[in-house]
Amino acid sequence: MIDFTLGEKDKKIIIELRKQAEVQRKYARYYDLHEDEILPEEFPESPEFDHIDQMVEERGQDGCTPAVFLILRTIEEFRGDFLKLRGLRTALGNASLTAAGTKEQKKKWGHMLLAMASTEPGCGSDSKAIETTAVLNGDEWVLNGEKIFVTNGIRCDGIVVWATLDKSIGRGAIKAFLVEKNTPGLTLTKKEKKMGIRCSDSDAFVLKDCCIPRENLLGRDETIKVKSGGGFKGLMKTFNLTRPLVSARGLGTILACLEFVTDAMKKEGIEVDWEAGQHKRSAVQQKLIELEAELEVATLTTFYASWLADMGVSNNLEASVSKAKGGDVSRRGAQMALDILGATGITHDHLVEKWFRDARVTDIYEGTAEIQRLVTARALLNYSSADLM
């Protein structure tokens, strides 16, 4: 039975997360305007919230399942801002390690902060078109290629690089390799300047004759599977784990927008009359109600995708649906907040215009909305990728 009910421990954690959110907002504008700076490992207030991790460890089986609780926690954290008060403990590469690594590899590298490098200048949404190569030379893999939009590339301890053993094979030859920072041949070439989420670094790397140990191949499977996805399945499994989290980030941002707009309207003497019919409410009131309804749908969809992961059930379809819905609500919700606020919303006096820019990326990264709809169509209609070309 699906149950998203919160336990008493969950509710206490949420209270602490909302206190933390207020502090996150305190620093949000500065790092939005100072994109060249890298976030410190911790802020002065960070120790005040160290107990949250302990509370999470002690929650046990209280309330919702672990993955669903992670979604809930992510929503509340991003209700504060994309900025983190404490240094990152995990990143996208950690999800790749979880999805594709052996038990020994997870034990060896699980403590590290790992970025993930899959996107390339000529390969964005079509992950199977990866051109970075990996060639076995004795007991070493030699990697050559270029990667862009590597999230947390500067701050990470290592990077999970997705490369191909044979470009003529396609997805069946794609594998994941762990490249530790400072490995000769791995060069950071650029830190991107972005419209939003500026506190999170997105970086470009070049791999030129970058040699890593043979055992750094995640999963240790060196076979090329011509008739199946091979290591590509590990990349897709990574996205199945992370896409609901991306949706949760966007939903948290829109909750922050909704909170600000609601408070601003109250100050003007405007409150939503929930009992009145649709035609007895103002257009602004109706917009707020519709936004809350969309938020609830997207949140439940995201919870469900994560619940399936906890149950050990394939969530390929549901992860894509949650990402598409969460991204769509984030984009439209932030725009709606600006529409309601008018000139107030576009100034630097408030964070709404920043949240608008932050929320926009939710519809793009970790697979665009268009790609999510293609994945959904394939799952529902039993189409192959060739059928949708």
N, C-alpha and C positions, 0 to 999 in steps of 0.2 A: 504493500500500500504506500502510495506517495504521500509524504507528510513533510511540509515545510514549516511546521510549527516551531517557534523559538522556545528554548528552555530558559529557565531563570538565569543561568550563567551567561547564556547568549545575550540576554537583555542587558545585563550588567556590562558586558564587554562593549556593546553598542553605545552605552552611555559614555564610556571612556573614549571610544573612537570619535564621538561627536565633540568632546572636549578637545581632543587632538586636532580635529578639523579646524577649529577656530584658530589654533596656533599656526597651522599650515597656511591659512589664508594671510596671516600676518606677514609672511615672507614671499608670498606668491608674486606680487607685483614687481618686487625688486628683481627677482631672477627672470621674470618675463622681459624686463627692460635691459638686463645685463646678461645676454645670451652667451657671451664669451666666457663667463665664469662657470666653473664646475661646482656643483653643490658640495658643501663640506660633508664629512662623514657623519657629523651630528650637529644639531643646533643647540643653543643654550638650554632650551626647554626639553630637549630629547629625554634626559633622565627621568623627567616627570611622567613619562609614558612607557618606560621600560617594563612596567608591571603588566602591560597589556599582553605581551608574549607569554608571560607566565600564566595569566588568566586563560589564554587560549590553550596552553598545554594541559591545564587542569580541568578543562571543560569536559573531557572524556567523551562519553556518548550522549551528553546532554543535548537535547534539541535536534536540529537538522543534521544531516550527514556532513562529513568533513569537506567535500568539494562544494556543497551548497553553502556551507558556512564561509568558505573562502570567498565565494561570490558575494555573500552578504558583507563580509569584512571589506572587500575591495570597493563595493558601492559606497560604504560609509567613509572609507579613506579618501576616495576621489570626490566625495561630497565636500571635502575640505579643499583639495587641489591636487593636481598631478604631482606637485612637489612632495618629497618625502622628508620627514624630520630626522629619520635615521638612515644610515647607509643601507643600500640594497643588500638583501640576503640571497635572493634568487633572481634570475632573469630568464629570457627565452631559451638560452642555451641549456639551462637546467631542465626545462621541459623536454628538450631534445634528448638529453642524457637519460631522463626518466623513460622516454618513449623507446629509445633505440639501444641504450647501453646495457652491458652485462651486469650481473650483480657485483663483480669485482670492480668494474669501471665506476659504477655508482658509488661504491665504497671509497674508491681512490680519489674521485673528483667531486663527489657530492657536496663537499664543504666549500667549493669554489664558487665565485660569482661568474657565471658563464653567459656570454652573449651568443647570439646565433647569426650566422652569415649565410643567407640563401639568395637574397636579391642581388642582381647584377645589372650593369648598364643596359644589357639587351635581354634581360630576363626579370620580369616583375611578377605579374599574376600567373604566368605560365611557368611554374616551378620546374616542370620536367625539361625545360629548355636550358637548364644550367650548363655553362660552358667551362667553368673552372675544372681543371683536370687533376687527377691523382694517379701517379704512375709508381708502381712498386719497383724499388731499386734495392735489391738485397733485403735488409731488415728495416728499410725505411720507405715511407711514402713521400714522394716529391710532388708538392702542390704548386700549381701555377694558375693564376686568374685574378679577377678583380671583383670585389664585393662592395656594395653601397648600402646605405640606410641600415647600418649595423647598430641597433639600439644598445646603449651603454658600452659601446666599444672602447671608450677611453677608460671607464672605471672598472671594467671586468678583469678577471684573473686569467681568463682563457676564452677562446671562441670556438664554437661548434661550426665548422665549415662544411657546407654541403657541396660535394664535387662529384664528377662523373669519372668512372673508370674507362668508359668508351662512349664518346659522343654519338656514335652511329647507332647505339642500342636504344637510347632514350631513357625513360624512367627506370628501367630494370638495372641500369648501371650506376645509378645515383647512390652515393654513400655519405655518411657523416663522419667527420674526423675532428678530434679534439686537438686544437693548436693552442698551446700555452703562450701567454704574452711574453714578449721579448725573445721569441723564437726567431733565429736568423731567417731572413727572407719574408717575414711578415712586417709590413710597413703601413703605419697609419698615414694617410695622405690628406684627409680633409675632415673637418667637423662641419656638418651642414648647418646653414642658417634657415630657420623654418618659420612658417606662419604661426604655428601654435606649439604647444607642449615644449616650450623652449628650455625648460629646466632639465629635460631629458636629452642627453646627447645622442645624435644620430651621425654615424661616422662612415668613412670610406677607407677600405684597405686594399692593398695590392699584395698578392702572394707571388713571389718570384723565386723559383727553385727553393721553396720552403720545405725543409726536411723534418719529418716527425717520425717517432718510433712506429713500427709496424702495428704494435698493440693499441695505438691511438685511434684505430678504426672502431667506431662505436658498433657494438654487437659482434665484432670480430669475424663477420661473415664476408669473405672476399669473393664469393661467387657472383657471377653476373646472371641475372634471371631474365632471359629474353622474353618469356611469355607472362611475366608477372611484374608487379611494381617494385620488387626488390627493396632496396633501402629507401626508395621513394615513399613506401608505405609508412616508414618511420617519420618522414617529414610531414606527411598528412596526419599521422597520429599526434604529432606535436601540435599542429594547428587545432586538432579536435580538443586538446587540453587547454589551449590558450585563447581560442576564439570566444568562448563564454566569458573569460576574464576581460578581454578587450571590450565586450559588450557591457560588462559591469562597470568598467571605468567610465564609459560614456554615460551610463545611467546615473552614476554618482554625480557627474558634472551637471547633468540636467536637473537632478534633485536640488543642487545648489542654486541653479538659476531659478527654479520654481519657488524655492524658499525666499530668495531675494525679491522676486516679483510679487509674491503674495504679501510680504511685509510692506513693500512699497505701496501696494494698493490699499492696504489697511490704513496706512498713514494718510491716504487721501479719502478715507471713509468708504472705500469700496471693498465689500466682502462678498464672497460667493454664497448665494442662497441655494443650498443643495435641495431644498424641498420644492422650489419653484420649477415649473416646467421649462422646457427648452426655449419656448417663445416668450417667456416672461423674464428671461435673463438677458443681460447686456451681451454684446458680441465678445467683449473681453472676458466676462465671466464664463461664457460658453467655451472659449478657447482654453481657459485654465482647466475646466472639467474634462475636455477632450484630451488635453495633454496628460492629465493624471491617469485617464483610462488607458492611453497608449503606453505610459510608463508601466502600469500594472501588467499589461499584456507582455511587454518586452521583458520585464523582470521575471515573471513566471516562466516564460520560454527559456530564459537563461538558467534559472534554477533547475528546470527539467533536464536540460542538456548536461548539467553538472551532476545531477542525481543519477543519470544513466551511467556516467563514468564511475561513480561510486559503486554502482551495482555490477560493474564489470561488463556492461552491455555496450555494443558499438553505438556511438553517438555522432557518427559522421554527418548524417542529415540534420540532427537536432542542433549540433554545434554551428553549422552553417546558417540554419534558420535563426538561431539566437543572435549571431553576429550581424546578419542582415537586418533583423528587426531592431536590435539595439543601436546599430549605426544609423538607421533611418530615423528612429526616435530622437537620437542625440542631435542629428543635423537639424531636423525640423523643430525640435523643442528649443534649441538655442536660438534659432531664427525667430520663433514665436516670442521668446522672452524679450528679444530686442524690439520686435514690433510693438509689444505692449508698453515697454518703457519709453520708446521714442528716443529723443535726444539724450535723455539721462543714461540710456544703456550703452551709448557708443563712446562715452568719455572714459578717461583713465581714473576718474574719481571712484569708480566701482569696478568689480571684477567680472561683471557679466560679459563685457566685450572680449575679455581674455578667455573666459569659459566658452564663448561662442567659437573662438579660433581653436581652442583645445578640442572641443567636441567634434569639430568638422573632420578631424583626422580619424575618428572612430569609424567613419564610413569608408575609410580608405585602407589603412594598414591591417595586417593579418588577413589579407584577402579582401578586395573591394566588394561592394554590395553586388555588382554585376556578376562577379565570380561566385559569390554565395548563392545567387539565384541559379546559376548554371549547375552548381553542385546539387542544389535542391531538385532541379528539373531531372537531372540524371538519376537521382535516387527514387523519385516518385514515378518517373516514366520508364525507368529501366533503360535509359539511353547510354550509349558510350560517348566518349569525348568527341569522336569523329561525327556522331549524329548531330552534334550541336555546333559544328564548325560553320 
